[in-house]
Amino acid sequence: MATVSDQISAFFERYNAANNAFNPDLLGDCIGGTLVGADPNGEVLALEKGEFLAGINERKDYLEAMGFVSVNVYPYEEVPLNETYTLVKTRGRMAIKKQDGEVVELVHDASYILFLKEGGPKMVFALSHEDPMKMMQDQGLA
């Protein structure tokens, strides 16, 4: 049976709080020096921490314009890669309020690699298993 350590569970609790508050200071504590992301279309993007954090207000404006309510990422499996890195499989849920008042929940799977040294877990790689733009289009949100 898959398990997730207390350390990783606590990390995702902090990460969720930082994301929902759009707080760059809190989110900065969760991100490594560079964050690499990849999507199911083969697109890969690497952002320095400062560059990533500088985009938070733009991200907030974009999501709030679409009716953003909340987002939470729930880890369900942790796979240690070595003493420095661990792979974490997650299920995310983003709640969006449509113009008619209906709240739609977008469920997506993602995998993260976390760096475990130098003050605790830091996210260094994120792999989205679904295309978030397609998910929003399918719900009439984009």
Salt bridges, closest charged atoms under 4 A:
GLU77 OE1 - LYS89 NZ 3.69
GLU102 OE1 - LYS98 NZ 3.95
GLU105 OE1 - ARG93 NH1 3.02
ASP109 OD1 - ARG91 NE 2.64
ASP138 OD2 - LYS134 NZ 3.08
